[in-house]
Amino acid sequence: MPRTDKPQPPRWSPLAAALRAPVDGVTWRALGYVVVGTVLGVLAISYLYLAVISSVVLAVTLVGIPLAAGYVALAREWGRLYRWLARTLLRIDVSEPDGFRRRQGALATIGGALSDRVGWRALAFLLLNSVVAVCGGYLALMLVAVAAVAVLSPLIWWIGDPINTDSEGVAHHSFVQFGDFYFDSAAKLLLLAAGGALVLFFVAPWPIRGVAALGGILTRWLLGSSPADARVRQLERSRSGAVEDAAATLRRVERDLHDGTQARLVTIGMTLGRAQEKLDAGEDAGELVAVAHATTKDSIRELRDLVRGIHPPALDLGLGPALETLTARNVIPTQLSVHMTGRPSPGVETIAYFCVAELLTNVGRHSGATTCRVEVDGDDRWLRLAVHDDGRGGAETGAGSGLAGLTSRVETVDGSLTVHSPAGGPTTVTVDLPTEGVR
C-alpha cells in the first residue's frame, strides 16, 4: 500500500529518442563515463593481477595475509571513486555502504579487513566492471572512431592523396577499401561519409549508453549498500526513534506527576492535616474538608487525562470508534470515513490514533482551514490514514516541525508519512502503517 509520488521523466517515442540522441546530455555523459571507465578498467585489471599474485606468492611468508587485507581495504577507495563517477556522470543515486569499523589491535584489524563484505563486493565489482568497461568500452569507442573516420574520409582523401595498389598492380587513388572495392572518387567518399554520419550520430550513442547503463547497474548492485545493510540501518533508526519516544513519554509522565498530581496530593495532605487540628480543637473543619474534596477530584481528573495520553481508553472499542470520538471533538468540522477489513495490533492502533490526533491539532492551530476530512483504509497487511484540509498549505516535515516527530514515531513500526501541501493548499498528510507492526 505505501506509495511514493515521484516526478516521472518525459517519455519519448523511439523515433524522437533516436533523433535526440546526438544532442542529449545523457549520451555525452555516458561517453565521458565510458572513456574514463575504460581507462580505469585497465588500471583495475592491473590492480587485481597485482593483488592476486603478491598475496598468493607471499602467503607462505605470512606477509601475504596482511597484504591481502590491505588490498581488500583499498578496494573501498575504488568503490568510492566509482560511486562518485556514477553520481556525477550517470546521475544515479548510489547509497553509501557502512564505513569500515577499526578494531583494537593489528590482528583484529587485519581480520576485520579480510571479513569486510563491502571490500569484497568492491573487488567483485572491479572484476566484473573491468570486463564490461574494457571489452564493451573498446567496442563502443571503436565504433565511434570508425564512424568518425568515415565522416572525415573525403577530407583525408583530398588532403592526403593516398594511393593503393590492387592485386593486379593497378593503382587507385583511394583512402578506404573493402576487399576489391575502392572508394576512389568523391561521390563514393561522400556516400561513405553520409553512412558514417548516420552511424556516428544515430547508432553509436546506443552502445555507449548500454555500456554506461550496465556499469551503473553494477555500481548500484555491488558498491551501494546491500538490502541487508539498508534494513539494519532502518531498524537502528526505528529502534532509536522508539527509545527516544519512550524516553520522552516517561519524562512527560514524570513531569506531569511531579508538577501536577503530586503537588495536589501534598496540598490535600496539608489541608486534611489542618482539618484534623481544627476537629481536635472542637472547631468547624467543613470548609477545609470541602477544599480537600475538590482538590481530590481535580487530581483524579489529571490522572485520567494522564492515562488517556498514554493509552486512550476509547481504543478499547477499536480504532474506528476512537476516531469518531476524536473527530467529533475537533474544533474544525471534520468528516470521518473508515473502511477496515481487520483490526490492527494494539501498538499500531495507538500510533494511528495519536497521528490523527496530532494532525487534527495541527490543522486547528496552523492551517486556517474551514473543513477537514479523515479517511481510514485498512486490510490484513496495511493501514492507511489520510487527513485532508482546505487550509493555506505550506506544511513541511523539516526539523522542528511536529510532522518530523510523527515521522519518527511512524518509522518505529516500518511505516511512512508523506505530505502534499503546496502553497495555498489544500494539504493532505498520508500515513501508512503495517497492521502487525515491525516486519
Backbone torsions as a table, in degrees:
resi	resn	phi	psi	omega
1	MET	NA	-31.6	179.9
2	PRO	-59.8	144.7	-179.8
3	ARG	-136.9	157.2	175.5
4	THR	-126.9	122.9	-179.1
5	ASP	-95.4	88.0	-179.5
6	LYS	-104.3	143.0	176.9
7	PRO	-64.1	132.1	-179.2
8	GLN	-92.5	139.8	177.5
9	PRO	-67.2	154.7	-179.5
10	PRO	-64.3	141.7	179.0
11	ARG	-98.2	127.1	-179.6
12	TRP	-105.4	147.6	173.4
13	SER	-67.8	157.1	179.5
14	PRO	-54.2	-40.1	179.9
15	LEU	-66.6	-44.8	179.6
16	ALA	-64.5	-39.2	178.6
17	ALA	-64.3	-39.7	179.1
18	ALA	-65.9	-39.7	179.6
19	LEU	-70.1	-30.4	-179.6
20	ARG	-83.7	-17.2	-172.5
21	ALA	-52.9	-44.2	-176.8
22	PRO	-64.2	-28.2	-176.1
23	VAL	-108.7	0.0	-178.3
24	ASP	-73.4	133.7	178.7
25	GLY	-61.1	-27.9	178.5
26	VAL	-60.8	-40.0	-179.6
27	THR	-65.2	-44.3	-177.3
28	TRP	-70.7	-36.5	175.8
29	ARG	-67.7	-37.7	177.4
30	ALA	-65.1	-37.7	178.0
31	LEU	-63.0	-44.5	176.7
32	GLY	-60.6	-40.3	179.6
33	TYR	-65.7	-40.4	-179.1
34	VAL	-67.5	-42.0	179.7
35	VAL	-62.9	-50.8	179.7
36	VAL	-65.1	-40.4	-178.9
37	GLY	-64.6	-35.2	178.0
38	THR	-64.8	-43.4	177.6
39	VAL	-64.3	-46.0	178.9
40	LEU	-65.0	-32.9	178.7
41	GLY	-61.7	-40.8	177.1
42	VAL	-63.5	-44.0	178.4
43	LEU	-64.7	-37.4	-179.6
44	ALA	-66.9	-38.1	177.0
45	ILE	-62.5	-41.9	176.8
46	SER	-62.6	-40.9	179.1
47	TYR	-62.9	-45.7	179.8
48	LEU	-65.2	-41.3	178.9
49	TYR	-61.8	-46.7	179.5
50	LEU	-63.5	-39.5	-179.2
51	ALA	-64.2	-44.4	-178.2
52	VAL	-68.5	-48.1	-175.8
53	ILE	-63.9	-50.9	-176.5
54	SER	-66.4	-38.3	-179.4
55	SER	-68.5	-41.9	-178.0
56	VAL	-71.6	-45.0	-177.4
57	VAL	-64.7	-41.2	-176.3
58	LEU	-89.9	2.4	-179.5
59	ALA	-64.8	-31.0	-179.3
60	VAL	-67.8	-21.3	178.8
61	THR	-98.2	6.5	-178.6
62	LEU	68.2	-4.6	176.2
63	VAL	-75.2	-27.1	-177.6
64	GLY	-67.3	-24.8	-178.4
65	ILE	-67.9	-55.4	175.9
66	PRO	-64.6	-27.8	177.3
67	LEU	-66.3	-42.4	176.7
68	ALA	-63.0	-39.8	177.2
69	ALA	-61.0	-38.1	178.0
70	GLY	-65.8	-38.8	178.3
71	TYR	-65.4	-39.9	178.6
72	VAL	-64.9	-43.2	-179.9
73	ALA	-65.7	-39.1	-179.1
74	LEU	-68.9	-23.9	177.5
75	ALA	-60.6	-26.8	175.5
76	ARG	-58.7	-38.0	-179.1
77	GLU	-69.1	-36.3	172.5
78	TRP	-59.5	-43.3	178.7
79	GLY	-61.6	-40.4	178.8
80	ARG	-63.0	-40.2	179.5
81	LEU	-64.4	-44.9	-178.7
82	TYR	-69.9	-33.3	175.6
83	ARG	-64.8	-39.1	177.8
84	TRP	-64.1	-41.8	178.0
85	LEU	-62.6	-42.7	-179.2
86	ALA	-64.1	-40.7	179.4
87	ARG	-69.6	-39.0	-173.9
88	THR	-77.8	-46.7	-172.8
89	LEU	-97.0	-37.8	-178.5
90	LEU	-94.2	-11.1	179.2
91	ARG	56.7	40.3	175.7
92	ILE	-110.3	148.4	-177.9
93	ASP	-92.0	115.1	178.7
94	VAL	-113.9	117.8	-178.1
95	SER	-69.1	145.0	179.6
96	GLU	-76.9	133.5	175.1
97	PRO	-75.4	172.0	177.9
98	ASP	-65.1	144.8	178.2
99	GLY	-72.4	161.1	179.1
100	PHE	-75.4	129.2	-179.0
101	ARG	-97.2	109.0	179.3
102	ARG	-70.4	144.4	179.9
103	ARG	-115.0	160.7	-180.0
104	GLN	-76.4	130.9	179.8
105	GLY	97.4	143.9	-177.7
106	ALA	-66.3	-43.0	-178.6
107	LEU	-64.1	-40.8	179.1
108	ALA	-65.4	-37.7	178.7
109	THR	-66.9	-41.8	178.2
110	ILE	-64.1	-44.4	177.6
111	GLY	-61.7	-39.3	178.0
112	GLY	-64.7	-37.6	178.8
113	ALA	-68.6	-40.4	-179.5
114	LEU	-67.9	-25.7	179.6
115	SER	-101.8	13.1	-178.1
116	ASP	-75.8	109.3	-178.5
117	ARG	-64.2	-36.3	-179.3
118	VAL	-63.9	-41.6	178.9
119	GLY	-65.1	-42.7	179.3
120	TRP	-67.6	-36.5	176.0
121	ARG	-65.2	-35.8	176.8
122	ALA	-66.0	-38.5	176.4
123	LEU	-64.7	-41.5	176.6
124	ALA	-61.8	-38.1	177.0
125	PHE	-62.9	-45.3	-179.7
126	LEU	-58.9	-39.8	-179.5
127	LEU	-65.9	-51.5	-177.4
128	LEU	-69.5	-44.1	-176.2
129	ASN	-69.1	-29.7	177.5
130	SER	-63.6	-39.9	177.3
131	VAL	-63.7	-46.0	-179.3
132	VAL	-65.1	-46.1	-174.5
133	ALA	-69.1	-44.6	-176.3
134	VAL	-74.3	-50.7	-177.9
135	CYS	-71.8	-54.9	-179.5
136	GLY	-64.4	-43.3	179.5
137	GLY	-63.8	-39.7	178.6
138	TYR	-61.8	-46.4	-178.6
139	LEU	-65.1	-43.0	-179.4
140	ALA	-66.0	-43.6	-179.7
141	LEU	-70.5	-33.9	176.7
142	MET	-64.6	-38.6	176.5
143	LEU	-61.6	-41.6	177.7
144	VAL	-63.7	-43.5	-178.2
145	ALA	-65.2	-44.9	180.0
146	VAL	-63.3	-42.8	179.1
147	ALA	-64.7	-38.6	179.3
148	ALA	-65.9	-40.7	177.1
149	VAL	-63.4	-39.6	177.8
150	ALA	-62.2	-39.4	178.6
151	VAL	-63.9	-37.8	-177.2
152	LEU	-89.8	-0.2	-174.6
153	SER	-57.9	-39.4	178.1
154	PRO	-61.3	-39.8	-179.7
155	LEU	-68.2	-42.1	179.5
156	ILE	-64.9	-39.8	179.1
157	TRP	-63.2	-40.2	-177.8
158	TRP	-72.5	-37.9	-177.5
159	ILE	-81.5	-43.4	-170.8
160	GLY	-80.8	-22.7	-178.6
161	ASP	50.9	55.7	-176.4
162	PRO	-77.6	151.5	178.4
163	ILE	-129.3	124.2	175.4
164	ASN	-120.1	142.3	-179.2
165	THR	-111.3	131.0	-179.2
166	ASP	-83.0	-175.1	-175.5
167	SER	-66.5	-20.2	-179.9
168	GLU	-95.8	5.0	177.6
169	GLY	86.1	9.1	-179.5
170	VAL	-86.2	128.4	-179.2
171	ALA	-82.7	137.3	177.9
172	HIS	-124.8	131.6	175.1
173	HIS	-80.5	79.5	-170.0
174	SER	-136.5	143.7	175.6
175	PHE	-102.1	-31.7	-178.0
176	VAL	-127.1	142.7	175.1
177	GLN	-145.0	149.6	173.9
178	PHE	-124.5	101.0	-176.2
179	GLY	65.0	-121.9	178.4
180	ASP	-94.9	8.3	179.7
181	PHE	-99.6	122.9	-176.6
182	TYR	-111.2	136.5	172.8
183	PHE	-89.2	84.2	-172.1
184	ASP	-115.5	23.1	176.3
185	SER	-144.1	158.9	-179.1
186	ALA	-62.0	-37.8	-178.5
187	ALA	-64.5	-43.5	179.5
188	LYS	-64.9	-40.8	-179.0
189	LEU	-69.6	-35.6	176.1
190	LEU	-65.7	-37.1	175.7
191	LEU	-64.9	-41.3	177.2
192	LEU	-63.3	-41.6	179.3
193	ALA	-63.4	-38.8	178.5
194	ALA	-64.7	-43.6	176.9
195	GLY	-63.5	-40.8	177.6
196	GLY	-62.4	-37.4	178.4
197	ALA	-64.8	-40.9	178.1
198	LEU	-61.7	-44.0	179.5
199	VAL	-66.7	-44.0	-175.7
200	LEU	-64.2	-42.6	-172.7
201	PHE	-93.3	-25.7	-172.9
202	PHE	-121.9	-10.0	177.4
203	VAL	-111.7	-49.2	-175.4
204	ALA	-59.3	-33.1	179.9
205	PRO	-58.2	-29.7	-173.5
206	TRP	-76.5	-41.9	171.7
207	PRO	-60.8	-36.7	178.7
208	ILE	-64.2	-45.8	177.8
209	ARG	-63.1	-38.3	-179.8
210	GLY	-63.6	-45.5	178.3
211	VAL	-62.2	-43.3	179.5
212	ALA	-64.6	-40.7	179.6
213	ALA	-64.7	-40.2	178.1
214	LEU	-65.1	-38.8	174.9
215	GLY	-63.5	-38.7	176.9
216	GLY	-65.2	-38.6	177.8
217	ILE	-63.1	-45.8	178.1
218	LEU	-62.3	-38.3	179.3
219	THR	-63.7	-47.9	-179.2
220	ARG	-66.8	-34.8	-175.2
221	TRP	-75.9	-42.4	-172.6
222	LEU	-106.7	-23.6	-176.4
223	LEU	-104.1	-16.4	174.8
224	GLY	-82.8	175.9	177.7
225	SER	-68.4	138.9	179.7
226	SER	-72.5	160.2	176.6
227	PRO	-55.6	-35.3	178.9
228	ALA	-66.6	-42.0	178.9
229	ASP	-64.8	-42.7	178.6
230	ALA	-62.5	-38.8	178.6
231	ARG	-65.3	-41.1	179.1
232	VAL	-62.5	-43.8	179.4
233	ARG	-64.2	-39.2	177.4
234	GLN	-62.5	-42.5	178.8
235	LEU	-66.7	-36.5	177.5
236	GLU	-64.7	-42.6	177.1
237	ARG	-64.7	-39.9	179.7
238	SER	-64.4	-43.2	179.1
239	ARG	-63.6	-43.0	178.8
240	SER	-62.3	-42.1	178.3
241	GLY	-64.5	-39.1	179.2
242	ALA	-65.8	-41.6	179.1
243	VAL	-64.0	-44.8	-179.7
244	GLU	-64.8	-39.6	179.0
245	ASP	-64.7	-42.6	178.2
246	ALA	-65.0	-40.7	179.0
247	ALA	-64.8	-40.4	178.3
248	ALA	-64.5	-39.2	178.5
249	THR	-64.6	-42.7	178.7
250	LEU	-63.8	-42.0	178.2
251	ARG	-62.7	-40.3	179.2
252	ARG	-65.3	-43.6	178.9
253	VAL	-62.5	-43.9	-180.0
254	GLU	-62.2	-43.2	-179.5
255	ARG	-64.7	-43.6	-179.5
256	ASP	-65.6	-39.5	178.8
257	LEU	-67.6	-40.5	-176.5
258	HIS	-72.3	-46.8	-174.7
259	ASP	-82.9	-24.2	-175.7
260	GLY	-108.6	-77.6	-172.3
261	THR	-63.4	-43.7	-178.9
262	GLN	-63.3	-41.4	179.2
263	ALA	-63.6	-39.0	178.6
264	ARG	-67.1	-40.3	178.8
265	LEU	-64.0	-38.5	175.9
266	VAL	-62.4	-41.6	178.6
267	THR	-63.1	-41.3	178.3
268	ILE	-60.7	-43.9	179.9
269	GLY	-61.3	-43.8	179.7
270	MET	-65.9	-41.1	-179.9
271	THR	-64.0	-43.6	178.4
272	LEU	-65.9	-33.5	176.3
273	GLY	-64.0	-42.6	177.2
274	ARG	-66.0	-38.0	178.1
275	ALA	-64.1	-38.5	178.4
276	GLN	-63.4	-39.5	178.8
277	GLU	-63.6	-41.3	179.2
278	LYS	-66.4	-41.0	178.4
279	LEU	-63.7	-40.3	177.8
280	ASP	-63.4	-31.1	179.7
281	ALA	-87.8	4.1	178.4
282	GLY	77.2	17.6	-179.8
283	GLU	-97.7	166.7	-179.8
284	ASP	-79.8	123.0	-179.5
285	ALA	-113.5	16.9	-176.6
286	GLY	-60.6	-40.4	-178.4
287	GLU	-64.5	-41.2	179.3
288	LEU	-67.4	-37.4	177.5
289	VAL	-65.3	-38.6	178.2
290	ALA	-64.0	-40.8	177.7
291	VAL	-63.3	-44.0	179.3
292	ALA	-63.4	-38.0	179.0
293	HIS	-64.9	-44.1	179.6
294	ALA	-65.2	-41.1	178.5
295	THR	-64.7	-36.0	177.6
296	THR	-62.8	-42.7	178.6
297	LYS	-64.1	-39.4	177.0
298	ASP	-62.9	-39.0	179.0
299	SER	-65.3	-41.6	177.9
300	ILE	-62.3	-40.4	179.2
301	ARG	-65.5	-40.3	177.8
302	GLU	-64.2	-41.9	177.9
303	LEU	-63.6	-38.8	179.0
304	ARG	-64.4	-42.9	177.9
305	ASP	-65.0	-36.0	179.7
306	LEU	-66.0	-43.3	178.5
307	VAL	-66.0	-39.0	178.8
308	ARG	-62.3	-32.9	178.0
309	GLY	-70.1	-23.3	177.4
310	ILE	-85.7	-49.5	177.5
311	HIS	-147.4	106.8	-177.3
312	PRO	-60.5	127.6	178.1
313	PRO	-59.8	-25.9	-179.1
314	ALA	-62.4	-23.3	179.4
315	LEU	-70.4	-13.2	176.6
316	ASP	-61.3	-27.0	178.5
317	LEU	-90.4	-6.0	-179.0
318	GLY	115.4	164.4	-176.6
319	LEU	-66.7	-40.3	-178.7
320	GLY	-58.4	-56.0	177.8
321	PRO	-59.8	-35.6	179.7
322	ALA	-64.6	-41.0	179.2
323	LEU	-71.5	-30.4	174.8
324	GLU	-60.7	-45.0	177.5
325	THR	-63.5	-41.6	-177.1
326	LEU	-65.9	-46.6	-178.5
327	THR	-70.9	-29.1	178.5
328	ALA	-66.4	-30.0	-179.3
329	ARG	-87.8	-5.0	-176.1
330	ASN	-67.3	143.8	-177.1
331	VAL	-70.7	-23.3	178.7
332	ILE	-102.3	135.0	177.8
333	PRO	-52.9	123.6	-172.0
334	THR	-128.7	130.4	174.1
335	GLN	-96.4	142.4	-178.6
336	LEU	-124.1	130.9	176.2
337	SER	-129.0	120.9	-177.1
338	VAL	-124.0	123.4	175.6
339	HIS	-134.1	99.7	-177.5
340	MET	-131.5	134.1	178.4
341	THR	-94.0	-11.0	179.3
342	GLY	-151.6	-179.1	180.0
343	ARG	-112.3	128.3	178.9
344	PRO	-67.3	172.0	175.6
345	SER	-67.6	156.6	-177.7
346	PRO	-56.3	-40.1	-179.9
347	GLY	-63.8	-41.9	179.1
348	VAL	-67.9	-38.1	177.0
349	GLU	-61.0	-41.3	179.9
350	THR	-64.0	-45.4	179.1
351	ILE	-62.1	-43.2	179.8
352	ALA	-61.7	-43.2	-179.1
353	TYR	-61.5	-48.5	-177.5
354	PHE	-69.8	-29.3	175.0
355	CYS	-63.5	-47.9	179.0
356	VAL	-63.3	-41.5	179.8
357	ALA	-61.1	-45.2	-179.7
358	GLU	-66.9	-39.8	-179.8
359	LEU	-67.3	-40.0	176.8
360	LEU	-65.7	-36.2	176.0
361	THR	-63.3	-42.8	178.1
362	ASN	-63.3	-39.1	178.2
363	VAL	-61.2	-44.1	-178.5
364	GLY	-68.1	-32.4	-174.8
365	ARG	-88.5	-38.0	-166.0
366	HIS	-120.0	-19.3	-168.3
367	SER	-85.1	-29.5	-172.9
368	GLY	71.5	22.7	-177.0
369	ALA	-78.8	157.7	175.9
370	THR	-109.3	-22.1	176.8
371	THR	-137.6	157.6	-178.8
372	CYS	-145.8	152.2	-179.9
373	ARG	-140.6	132.9	178.4
374	VAL	-116.9	125.1	179.3
375	GLU	-119.1	131.7	-179.7
376	VAL	-126.4	122.5	177.6
377	ASP	-129.5	133.7	-178.9
378	GLY	-149.8	148.9	173.1
379	ASP	-131.3	-159.0	-176.1
380	ASP	-78.8	-1.8	-179.2
381	ARG	-122.6	-41.2	-173.7
382	TRP	-131.8	149.8	174.7
383	LEU	-122.6	127.0	179.8
384	ARG	-118.0	128.7	175.2
385	LEU	-114.3	132.9	177.5
386	ALA	-132.5	124.4	178.9
387	VAL	-114.3	116.8	-178.8
388	HIS	-110.6	142.6	171.7
389	ASP	-144.3	158.9	-178.1
390	ASP	-101.3	32.1	-177.2
391	GLY	-79.8	-162.6	-172.3
392	ARG	-79.7	-11.8	177.8
393	GLY	78.3	-164.2	178.7
394	GLY	84.0	11.9	179.5
395	ALA	-71.6	140.5	-179.6
396	GLU	-135.0	159.7	-179.9
397	THR	-104.6	24.0	-178.0
398	GLY	-69.7	175.8	-179.2
399	ALA	-61.6	140.6	-178.8
400	GLY	89.0	-10.3	178.7
401	SER	-86.7	148.0	175.3
402	GLY	-63.9	-26.4	177.6
403	LEU	-66.3	-28.9	177.4
404	ALA	-65.7	-39.9	176.5
405	GLY	-65.1	-39.7	176.4
406	LEU	-63.5	-39.3	178.5
407	THR	-60.6	-43.6	178.9
408	SER	-63.0	-41.3	-180.0
409	ARG	-66.6	-40.3	-179.4
410	VAL	-66.3	-37.8	-178.0
411	GLU	-69.2	-16.1	178.0
412	THR	-65.0	-20.1	177.7
413	VAL	-117.3	24.8	179.0
414	ASP	65.7	30.5	175.6
415	GLY	-94.0	-176.4	-179.8
416	SER	-145.3	152.2	177.8
417	LEU	-130.3	127.5	178.0
418	THR	-124.1	146.0	-177.3
419	VAL	-125.3	129.1	172.0
420	HIS	-122.2	103.4	-173.3
421	SER	-145.0	76.0	178.1
422	PRO	-68.2	157.4	177.8
423	ALA	-60.0	130.3	-176.8
424	GLY	94.7	-9.0	176.2
425	GLY	80.1	-178.5	-5.6
426	PRO	-78.4	176.5	-177.9
427	THR	-117.4	136.8	174.3
428	THR	-132.1	122.6	175.5
429	VAL	-113.0	124.0	-177.2
430	THR	-114.9	130.6	178.6
431	VAL	-120.0	125.0	176.0
432	ASP	-112.0	127.7	-177.0
433	LEU	-131.4	135.1	171.0
434	PRO	-70.3	136.7	-173.7
435	THR	-67.5	-20.7	-179.9
436	GLU	-107.0	15.7	178.2
437	GLY	82.0	-146.1	-174.9
438	VAL	-64.6	133.0	179.6
439	ARG	-114.3	NA	NA
